[in-house]
Amino acid sequence: MQRPRATCTLPRPVNLPWTLAWTLHLGAALFALNLAVGLSAQVFGAKFGAAHHWLYGVVFTGAIAAAVLAFHPALLLTILALACMPLTKPGGAAHPAVAVAGALGYVGAYLI
C-alpha cells in the first residue's frame, strides 16, 4: 500500500488581459514608492511631508484605477486602508499598520 504524497501548490499568478494589468502594476509600484518615502521620513527624520501627502493622492488614484480596471477583491482592502489613512497620526503606531494592511491588499491581488 502506497502512502499518499503531500503536494504543494503555488498560488496562480495574476492572469489579466495585458490592457488592464498595467493598472495593477502601476498602483502597486506607486504604493511601494509612497511606503518607502514614508518609512524613510519616519526612520531618518526627513521632511518629506508635502511630497508624501501629494504622492498619497496619486497612490489613491492609482489604487482606484487598479480596483476598477483590474478588479480583485483583495484590492478593496487597499482602498479601505487608504481611506482610513487620514484618520491616523503619522507618528503613531496605527499609521504604519494601516499602510501595511494596504500593501497586503496588493500582495493578495498578486497571490490569490
Secondary structure, DSSP 8 states (H G I E B T S, - for coil): -----------------HHHHHHHHHHHHHHHHHHHHHHHHHHH----HHHHHHHHHHHHHHHHHHHHHS--TTHHHHHHHHHHGGGS-TTSSHHHHHHHHHHHHHHHHHH-
